Amino acid sequence: MRAFWIGLSCVAVCLIPLICGAVWRKRVGAMRPVGFGILGFFAFSAIVETVFVLFFLSAAGPVTRALNASPLRLVVFSCLCAGFFEEWGRYWIYSNGLQHCEGRGVPIGYAIGHFGAEIVILTVYPLLSRAPELFGAVQAGVVIYERIVACAGHTALSILVWDAFCRRDKKRLAFAVLIHAVCDAPLGMLRYGLLPQGPAELLFGAFVTVLCILALRTWRKMPAGAIIRA
């Protein structure tokens, strides 16, 4: 049964970007934002952020010792790094790869590419390679729940950063960095043993819900439609 639940989890989470991508392609057609979303995840999250965090957590020095001395410091450090690199990465790609695109559909396409790549690298690959021995229906449900919430969060953050880019407003970008870190905090506290799983998952969902409400209000004020120009 363990293999069944692992397989079910992988299929379920992969359906999220596949369905979203298919709907996007049918309604919009242009896949440029999706492609840049994939690139953004690999460049800024999978590579730059990972190397930066590993360096500071493994290098011999006072900063590393200070971080490793406190689980709370590790949570703050890792969450701020995730927020900084992913949101500045979105902004950089909007500025250098999608600067000729228009419309409120652009950040949706970017988010699909971003969370699609994240699902493969951070969920499917770990499950297939080193899933825990005790993996059943409950664990599968948690995995699917976390990915759905994370995908919603990435979409909301993509909207907020697109708004910051369109306005050339770095304060709005800084807000996106901060709210990303806050949303990541419950799972970070779970990872470092500061919160049990139940409260951590509920807080994660609650924080992302607030984020999505803010992003939806922002999205509704943007120019309607998804006008993509090469």
Contacts in CASP RR format, 6 or more apart in sequence:
PFRMAT RR
TARGET T0000
AUTHOR 0000-0000-0000
METHOD contacts of the structure
MODEL  1
MRAFWIGLSCVAVCLIPLICGAVWRKRVGAMRPVGFGILGFFAFSAIVET
VFVLFFLSAAGPVTRALNASPLRLVVFSCLCAGFFEEWGRYWIYSNGLQH
CEGRGVPIGYAIGHFGAEIVILTVYPLLSRAPELFGAVQAGVVIYERIVA
CAGHTALSILVWDAFCRRDKKRLAFAVLIHAVCDAPLGMLRYGLLPQGPA
ELLFGAFVTVLCILALRTWRKMPAGAIIRA
1 136 0 8 1.000
2 131 0 8 1.000
2 133 0 8 1.000
2 135 0 8 1.000
2 136 0 8 1.000
5 135 0 8 1.000
5 136 0 8 1.000
5 137 0 8 1.000
5 139 0 8 1.000
5 140 0 8 1.000
6 127 0 8 1.000
6 128 0 8 1.000
6 131 0 8 1.000
6 135 0 8 1.000
6 140 0 8 1.000
7 127 0 8 1.000
8 140 0 8 1.000
9 123 0 8 1.000
9 127 0 8 1.000
9 139 0 8 1.000
9 140 0 8 1.000
9 141 0 8 1.000
9 143 0 8 1.000
9 144 0 8 1.000
10 123 0 8 1.000
10 124 0 8 1.000
10 127 0 8 1.000
10 128 0 8 1.000
12 140 0 8 1.000
12 144 0 8 1.000
13 119 0 8 1.000
13 123 0 8 1.000
13 124 0 8 1.000
13 143 0 8 1.000
13 144 0 8 1.000
13 147 0 8 1.000
14 119 0 8 1.000
14 120 0 8 1.000
14 124 0 8 1.000
16 115 0 8 1.000
16 116 0 8 1.000
16 119 0 8 1.000
16 147 0 8 1.000
16 148 0 8 1.000
16 151 0 8 1.000
17 112 0 8 1.000
17 113 0 8 1.000
17 115 0 8 1.000
17 116 0 8 1.000
17 119 0 8 1.000
17 151 0 8 1.000
20 112 0 8 1.000
20 151 0 8 1.000
21 34 0 8 1.000
21 109 0 8 1.000
21 112 0 8 1.000
24 31 0 8 1.000
24 34 0 8 1.000
24 108 0 8 1.000
24 109 0 8 1.000
24 112 0 8 1.000
25 31 0 8 1.000
27 226 0 8 1.000
28 105 0 8 1.000
28 109 0 8 1.000
28 226 0 8 1.000
28 228 0 8 1.000
29 228 0 8 1.000
30 228 0 8 1.000
30 230 0 8 1.000
32 98 0 8 1.000
32 101 0 8 1.000
32 228 0 8 1.000
32 230 0 8 1.000
33 98 0 8 1.000
33 101 0 8 1.000
33 105 0 8 1.000
33 106 0 8 1.000
33 107 0 8 1.000
33 108 0 8 1.000
33 109 0 8 1.000
33 110 0 8 1.000
33 112 0 8 1.000
33 113 0 8 1.000
33 228 0 8 1.000
34 109 0 8 1.000
34 110 0 8 1.000
34 112 0 8 1.000
34 113 0 8 1.000
35 113 0 8 1.000
36 93 0 8 1.000
36 97 0 8 1.000
36 98 0 8 1.000
36 110 0 8 1.000
37 93 0 8 1.000
37 109 0 8 1.000
37 110 0 8 1.000
37 111 0 8 1.000
37 112 0 8 1.000
37 113 0 8 1.000
37 114 0 8 1.000
37 117 0 8 1.000
38 113 0 8 1.000
38 114 0 8 1.000
38 116 0 8 1.000
38 117 0 8 1.000
39 93 0 8 1.000
40 89 0 8 1.000
40 90 0 8 1.000
40 93 0 8 1.000
40 114 0 8 1.000
40 117 0 8 1.000
41 113 0 8 1.000
41 114 0 8 1.000
41 115 0 8 1.000
41 116 0 8 1.000
41 117 0 8 1.000
41 118 0 8 1.000
41 121 0 8 1.000
42 117 0 8 1.000
43 89 0 8 1.000
44 85 0 8 1.000
44 86 0 8 1.000
44 88 0 8 1.000
44 89 0 8 1.000
44 90 0 8 1.000
44 92 0 8 1.000
45 82 0 8 1.000
45 85 0 8 1.000
45 86 0 8 1.000
45 118 0 8 1.000
46 117 0 8 1.000
46 121 0 8 1.000
48 85 0 8 1.000
49 81 0 8 1.000
49 82 0 8 1.000
49 85 0 8 1.000
49 86 0 8 1.000
52 81 0 8 1.000
52 85 0 8 1.000
53 77 0 8 1.000
53 78 0 8 1.000
53 81 0 8 1.000
56 63 0 8 1.000
56 64 0 8 1.000
56 67 0 8 1.000
56 77 0 8 1.000
57 64 0 8 1.000
57 67 0 8 1.000
57 68 0 8 1.000
57 74 0 8 1.000
58 64 0 8 1.000
66 73 0 8 1.000
67 73 0 8 1.000
67 74 0 8 1.000
67 77 0 8 1.000
68 74 0 8 1.000
71 192 0 8 1.000
71 193 0 8 1.000
71 194 0 8 1.000
72 192 0 8 1.000
72 194 0 8 1.000
74 192 0 8 1.000
75 185 0 8 1.000
75 188 0 8 1.000
75 189 0 8 1.000
75 191 0 8 1.000
75 192 0 8 1.000
75 194 0 8 1.000
76 181 0 8 1.000
78 184 0 8 1.000
78 188 0 8 1.000
79 180 0 8 1.000
79 181 0 8 1.000
79 182 0 8 1.000
79 184 0 8 1.000
79 185 0 8 1.000
79 188 0 8 1.000
80 177 0 8 1.000
80 181 0 8 1.000
82 180 0 8 1.000
82 181 0 8 1.000
82 184 0 8 1.000
83 176 0 8 1.000
83 177 0 8 1.000
83 180 0 8 1.000
83 181 0 8 1.000
83 184 0 8 1.000
84 177 0 8 1.000
86 157 0 8 1.000
86 180 0 8 1.000
87 157 0 8 1.000
87 161 0 8 1.000
87 173 0 8 1.000
87 176 0 8 1.000
87 177 0 8 1.000
87 180 0 8 1.000
88 173 0 8 1.000
88 177 0 8 1.000
90 110 0 8 1.000
90 114 0 8 1.000
90 157 0 8 1.000
90 158 0 8 1.000
90 161 0 8 1.000
90 162 0 8 1.000
91 161 0 8 1.000
91 164 0 8 1.000
91 165 0 8 1.000
91 173 0 8 1.000
93 110 0 8 1.000
94 106 0 8 1.000
94 110 0 8 1.000
94 161 0 8 1.000
94 162 0 8 1.000
94 165 0 8 1.000
95 165 0 8 1.000
98 106 0 8 1.000
98 110 0 8 1.000
100 229 0 8 1.000
100 230 0 8 1.000
101 227 0 8 1.000
101 228 0 8 1.000
101 229 0 8 1.000
102 223 0 8 1.000
102 227 0 8 1.000
102 228 0 8 1.000
102 229 0 8 1.000
103 222 0 8 1.000
103 223 0 8 1.000
103 224 0 8 1.000
103 225 0 8 1.000
103 226 0 8 1.000
103 227 0 8 1.000
103 228 0 8 1.000
104 159 0 8 1.000
104 162 0 8 1.000
104 219 0 8 1.000
104 222 0 8 1.000
104 223 0 8 1.000
104 224 0 8 1.000
104 225 0 8 1.000
104 226 0 8 1.000
105 225 0 8 1.000
105 226 0 8 1.000
106 162 0 8 1.000
106 226 0 8 1.000
106 228 0 8 1.000
107 155 0 8 1.000
107 158 0 8 1.000
107 159 0 8 1.000
107 161 0 8 1.000
107 162 0 8 1.000
108 155 0 8 1.000
108 158 0 8 1.000
108 159 0 8 1.000
108 226 0 8 1.000
109 158 0 8 1.000
110 158 0 8 1.000
110 162 0 8 1.000
111 151 0 8 1.000
111 154 0 8 1.000
111 155 0 8 1.000
111 157 0 8 1.000
111 158 0 8 1.000
111 159 0 8 1.000
114 154 0 8 1.000
114 158 0 8 1.000
115 147 0 8 1.000
115 150 0 8 1.000
115 151 0 8 1.000
115 154 0 8 1.000
115 155 0 8 1.000
116 151 0 8 1.000
118 150 0 8 1.000
118 154 0 8 1.000
119 147 0 8 1.000
119 151 0 8 1.000
123 143 0 8 1.000
123 147 0 8 1.000
127 143 0 8 1.000
132 139 0 8 1.000
142 197 0 8 1.000
142 201 0 8 1.000
145 201 0 8 1.000
146 187 0 8 1.000
146 201 0 8 1.000
146 204 0 8 1.000
149 204 0 8 1.000
149 205 0 8 1.000
149 208 0 8 1.000
150 208 0 8 1.000
152 208 0 8 1.000
152 212 0 8 1.000
153 183 0 8 1.000
153 208 0 8 1.000
153 211 0 8 1.000
153 212 0 8 1.000
153 215 0 8 1.000
155 212 0 8 1.000
155 215 0 8 1.000
156 208 0 8 1.000
156 211 0 8 1.000
156 212 0 8 1.000
156 214 0 8 1.000
156 215 0 8 1.000
156 216 0 8 1.000
157 176 0 8 1.000
157 179 0 8 1.000
157 180 0 8 1.000
157 211 0 8 1.000
157 215 0 8 1.000
159 215 0 8 1.000
159 218 0 8 1.000
159 219 0 8 1.000
160 172 0 8 1.000
160 175 0 8 1.000
160 176 0 8 1.000
160 179 0 8 1.000
160 214 0 8 1.000
160 215 0 8 1.000
160 218 0 8 1.000
161 172 0 8 1.000
161 173 0 8 1.000
161 176 0 8 1.000
162 222 0 8 1.000
163 169 0 8 1.000
163 172 0 8 1.000
163 218 0 8 1.000
163 222 0 8 1.000
164 170 0 8 1.000
164 171 0 8 1.000
164 172 0 8 1.000
164 173 0 8 1.000
164 175 0 8 1.000
164 176 0 8 1.000
165 173 0 8 1.000
166 222 0 8 1.000
179 211 0 8 1.000
179 214 0 8 1.000
182 207 0 8 1.000
183 204 0 8 1.000
183 207 0 8 1.000
183 208 0 8 1.000
183 211 0 8 1.000
185 203 0 8 1.000
185 207 0 8 1.000
186 195 0 8 1.000
186 199 0 8 1.000
186 200 0 8 1.000
186 201 0 8 1.000
186 203 0 8 1.000
186 204 0 8 1.000
186 207 0 8 1.000
187 200 0 8 1.000
187 201 0 8 1.000
187 204 0 8 1.000
188 194 0 8 1.000
188 200 0 8 1.000
189 195 0 8 1.000
189 200 0 8 1.000
190 196 0 8 1.000
190 197 0 8 1.000
190 200 0 8 1.000
190 201 0 8 1.000
195 203 0 8 1.000
END
